[in-house]
Structures are given as structure tokens and as C-alpha cells.
Amino acid sequence: MFPEGFDFNDLLAQAQQLQEQMLNAQSQLQATSHVGTSGGGLVSVVLRGDGELERVDINPAAVDLDDLEALGDLIVAAFRDANAQVKTAATAALPQVPGFDPSQLGL
């Protein structure tokens, strides 16, 4: 069934080690925060390392009641900036497994 010399117990041990590394990496990611900004700092968004939104800060100078669409664009840009940082951190923190894409975890 298995090739000669194949050690199934070794494979199980490697899988358990990988699972522990994944859990540790996820815990570390949850404990970090990433700040994305836009408009030269007029809007900032804070995301936890697991992608959970923590806070949005808006400088009053960013609010133009005649152009709320621009404010929305600034919020989206700041979110995308923070989200890119989260993805970079996740890629660095998660164990390197051939064929594994961290976006499979929803990051």
C-alpha cells in the first residue's frame, strides 16, 4: 500500500507539528494590529492580524458634507492599506507549505 521505507508515524508527527505551528501563527496574528492610512493620514483604519476591524479614525478635515463620496473612498483606501499589511504579516508568520495559499484561511 505504502512505498517501502515509508514511515506513517513520521508523517503523523510532521502533520501534528505543522498544526501546532499554524495555531501559534494564528494566535500571534490575532495579537497584532496593522494601521492603514489614506489621504496623508486624514483617515486611518486599524485591523487585527486576523483581519478583524478594530477602529476607524477620521480627521475632521477629511469631512466635506458636499463630497461624502471622497470620504468613503478614503476609508476604503485606508482599509485596503491595512489589509495588505495583514496579508503580508500572515504570509510571513504562517509555516511555509508547498502549494498552500494563506488566503485559503480567509486572510
N, C-alpha and C positions, 0 to 999 in steps of 0.2 A: 504494500500500500504506500509506504513512505520510502524514499530512496535510502540505500544503505548508508549508515553513519548519521542519519537524521536524528536529532535529539529533540523530541517533542517537549520534554521538560524544560530544555533551554529556551525553546520558543515561547512557552508559557511565562517563564521568568522574564524574558525580554518584553513581553506584552504587559506584564504587571508593572515593570519598571517604567515603560512608556506611559501607562495610565497614571502612575504617580507623578511623573514629570508634567503631564497635561494638567492634572489637578493643581499642582503647585503653580504652574504658569497662570492658570485661570485665577487663582487666589491673588497672585501678585498683580495681575492686570486689574482686578476689581479694586485693589488698594491704591491705584494710581489715578491721577486726574490729568487731563490734557486741555489746554486752553487754546481755542481757535479765535482769531480776531479778523476783523474786516474794517474797511473804511478808516485805516490808520488808527485803529484802536477805538473807534466810535462804538463798535459792538463787539462783545466777547461772549463766547459760549464755552462752558466747562462740561466736558464729558468724562465719565469714569472710564477706566481702561476696558470695561466690558461693554462700552457703548451707551451706557445709561446716562441720560441728560441730567446734569446736576443743577445748572444755573445758566441764566442768560442775563447779561448786563448790557444796558443801553445808555449811552451818554445822551443827556437831553439835547445836545447839539445835533444828534442824528435824527431827531423827530421833526419832520416837516409835515404838518397836517394836510398840506396840499399835495404831498407826494409820499403817501404811506407805502406805495409800491417799492420805492427805493429803500425804505427801512426793512421791508420784507426781504429784499434782495441782500441787504447787508447781513441779516440774521442767517439766511441760507448760506451765504459765503463763509461766515464765521463757523457755522456748523460743519460745513464741508472741510474747512481747515482743521478743526479739532478731530473730525472723523478720520482724516488722512493720518493724523498723528497716532490715533488709536490703532489703525491698521498696521502702521509701521512698528509700533511697540509690540503688537500681537505677533507679528511675523518674527520679531527678534526674540520674544520670550518663549514661544512655543517650540517644543522639540522639532528638530528638522527630520521629517519623514518623507522619503521619496514619494511623489505623487499626491501628497497631502496639501490642500489649499486651506489656509486659515479662514477664508471666507465661508467655508463649509460650517463653521461654528456660528455664523451669523454676524461676524465682525466686519 
